[in-house]
Amino acid sequence: LDPLKVRDLMDKTTRFDHLGFDDFEAFMGKYTRYFQSQYQVIFDQFDADESGTISMEELREMTHHLGFMPTRLMLEEAVEVACRSRRAAALSFNELVQFLMIYRRRE
């Protein structure tokens, strides 16, 4: 995620250096759309077989590209949480977003 783009989103929300609740809510809507569009780019880039899912091998390549160096166990645990305990061989887009949020918090 580009910090300059995030700042631009904030500048488009308010001309002040602080956000009231309504401005915060508006900013978060814009940020969420930006965030998801950036993750969609990553998802599409690493969905090499164009299956609409990210396999464990594609996930490993993606995490390395993003600068993460997870062990196989770390990947499996984060995938299990992201997939709500179902055994997953591949992640949907929404599960990938969940995985990235979980993994970033745990690293």
CORMO-V442934 format. One record per run of one state. SS is the DSSP state (2 for helix, 1 for strand, 0 for the rest). FROM is the first residue (numbers start at 1). TO is the last residue. If there is no record, write none. Layout:
# CORMO-V442934
ss:SS from:FROM to:TO
ss:SS from:FROM to:TO
This chain:
# CORMO-V442934
ss:0 from:1 to:2
ss:2 from:3 to:13
ss:0 from:14 to:20
ss:2 from:21 to:46
ss:0 from:47 to:53
ss:1 from:54 to:55
ss:2 from:56 to:65
ss:0 from:66 to:71
ss:2 from:72 to:82
ss:0 from:83 to:89
ss:1 from:90 to:91
ss:0 from:92 to:92
ss:2 from:93 to:106
ss:0 from:107 to:107
